[in-house]
Amino acid sequence: MTFSYSGNPAASDLDAVRFLIKDTVVNTDTNLSNEEINWLLSTWIDIYESASAGAEHLAATFSSLSDTSKSVGDISISKTYSNQAQQYYELAKKLRTQRVRLKGPIPIINAESIESTGRRDPFTPTTDFFVGQFDNPGSVSDLSVITAE
């Protein structure tokens, strides 16, 4: 697993995702590898959705770790992963909001979303329109004009 960051988010989508999720410093606590970010970029629609999914992944990772505290004499060290998890969840929400502000909402049309909303598939032909639909004998053009006396 590799880590790289040029310091210029405009240089590549990988750097842009790292910048958005604040994973720009090479150290032992590197959060996502280049390979993981490239997979996110190939899976999601753009860098904001990829970064949001990455932030959600990091939140889930930190949620699974337990908070620890160690004390030696008067010195106490604690590691609170739950705070980091909450921060990444909030970051994921902010990134999705930023994406909508910059590019608009993502239209989602698939069989699952149509079934869950109860709306019909817009690409399925219906009987709403048919040959002769305007051949209604009771239409306004067939009525005689009624005048008030």
C-alpha positions in Angstrom: 0.0 0.0 0.0 1.4 3.4 -1.0 0.8 7.0 0.1 1.5 10.1 -2.0 0.4 13.7 -1.9 1.8 16.4 -4.0 0.4 19.3 -2.0 -1.6 20.4 -5.1 -5.2 19.1 -5.1 -5.6 20.3 -8.7 -2.8 18.0 -9.7 -4.9 14.8 -9.5 -8.2 13.4 -8.3 -6.3 11.3 -5.8 -4.7 14.4 -4.3 -8.1 16.2 -4.3 -9.7 13.4 -2.3 -6.8 13.4 0.1 -7.2 17.2 0.5 -11.0 16.9 1.1 -10.7 14.3 3.8 -7.6 15.9 5.3 -5.4 12.9 4.8 -2.4 14.8 3.5 0.5 14.0 5.9 2.7 11.0 5.5 3.0 9.3 8.9 2.4 6.0 10.6 -1.3 6.9 11.0 -1.9 7.2 7.2 -5.6 6.7 6.9 -6.2 5.6 3.3 -3.8 4.2 0.7 -3.5 5.4 -2.9 -5.1 2.1 -4.0 -8.1 2.6 -1.7 -8.6 6.2 -2.9 -8.3 5.1 -6.6 -11.0 2.4 -5.9 -13.3 5.1 -4.4 -12.7 7.3 -7.5 -13.6 4.4 -9.8 -16.7 3.5 -7.8 -18.3 7.0 -7.1 -19.4 9.7 -9.5 -16.9 12.4 -8.6 -14.3 13.5 -6.1 -16.8 14.8 -3.6 -18.8 11.6 -3.5 -15.5 9.6 -3.4 -14.2 11.8 -0.5 -17.5 11.4 1.3 -17.4 7.6 1.0 -13.8 7.7 2.2 -14.8 9.8 5.2 -17.6 7.3 6.0 -15.2 4.4 5.7 -12.8 6.2 8.2 -15.7 6.9 10.5 -16.6 3.2 10.5 -13.0 2.3 11.1 -12.6 4.6 14.1 -16.1 3.5 15.4 -14.8 -0.1 15.6 -11.8 0.9 17.8 -12.3 1.3 21.5 -11.2 4.4 23.4 -8.1 3.7 25.5 -6.6 5.4 28.5 -3.2 4.7 30.1 -1.8 6.2 33.3 1.7 6.1 34.7 2.0 8.1 38.0 0.6 11.6 37.4 0.7 11.3 33.6 -2.3 10.1 31.7 -2.7 9.5 28.0 -6.0 8.8 26.3 -6.9 8.0 22.8 -10.5 8.7 21.9 -11.5 7.1 18.6 -15.2 7.9 19.1 -14.5 11.6 18.6 -12.6 10.9 15.4 -15.4 8.7 14.1 -18.0 11.5 14.8 -15.8 14.1 13.1 -15.5 11.9 10.0 -19.2 11.3 9.9 -19.8 15.1 10.0 -17.1 15.6 7.3 -18.9 13.1 5.0 -22.2 15.0 5.4 -20.4 18.3 4.7 -18.8 16.9 1.6 -22.1 15.8 0.2 -23.6 19.2 0.9 -20.7 20.9 -0.8 -21.1 18.5 -3.8 -24.8 19.5 -4.2 -24.0 23.2 -3.9 -21.2 22.9 -6.5 -22.8 20.5 -9.0 -26.4 19.9 -8.1 -28.1 16.8 -6.8 -27.3 13.4 -8.4 -30.3 12.0 -10.1 -30.9 8.4 -9.1 -33.1 6.3 -11.3 -33.0 2.6 -10.9 -35.4 -0.2 -10.2 -34.7 -0.2 -6.5 -35.3 3.6 -6.1 -38.5 3.4 -8.2 -39.9 0.5 -6.1 -39.1 2.3 -2.8 -40.7 5.6 -3.9 -43.7 4.1 -5.6 -43.0 6.1 -8.8 -43.1 4.4 -12.1 -40.1 4.0 -14.3 -40.0 7.0 -16.7 -38.5 4.8 -19.4 -41.3 2.2 -19.4 -44.0 2.8 -22.0 -47.4 3.5 -20.6 -50.9 3.7 -21.9 -51.2 7.4 -21.0 -50.8 8.3 -24.7 -52.3 6.3 -27.5 -53.4 6.6 -31.2 -56.7 8.5 -31.4 -56.4 10.0 -27.9 -57.9 13.3 -29.1 -60.8 11.5 -30.9 -63.1 12.1 -28.0 -66.7 12.6 -29.2 -67.6 14.6 -26.1 -64.8 17.1 -26.5 -65.4 20.9 -26.4 -65.3 21.2 -30.2 -68.3 18.9 -30.6 -70.5 20.8 -28.1 -72.8 23.5 -29.5 -72.3 27.0 -28.2 -74.7 27.8 -25.4 -75.5 31.5 -25.0 -77.1 33.0 -22.0 -80.4 34.9 -22.6 
